Amino acid sequence: MYESETVDKLVAELTLEEKCRLVAGVTAWRTAAIDRLGIPAMKMSDGPNGVRGELGVEEATPSVVVPVGIVQGATWNP
């Protein structure tokens, strides 16, 4: 994990193009890597139901699917 001072330094060293690449991403699930600063690509998720695979339905990779917290909370009956 990076300390905030390190993050601030890295952000200051990013070019405008690199900042745009980080926000736009490379695929629907991954950010761009910025090799010159040692920033790796990161996998993203789209919700509280667990991280899914990146392939289509036919080629889906195994993943953990659990009820989201709000659903579990909605089952509480005092």
Phi, psi and omega in degrees: 000141180272145173279156184301327178296320178293317179298314178302319179295315180297316180298320179296330181275347179290140172281166177300318179299317180295320177298318178296320178297322179295321182284324183282327182080170180259319176230184178293343186241348186233144174277169176280146172273142174246088188300320186296339178252003179074024179267115182281162171292146179237144177274136180251167177228161184248016178171181186278006185264017178104161180273127181263170175287173183260352185272172177290177183301318182294328182251025186303140176268152180299146177207164178268129177237116180235156176300139179290156184304320182294328177290318177298320178295326181289346180274352182289128179229102184295000000 
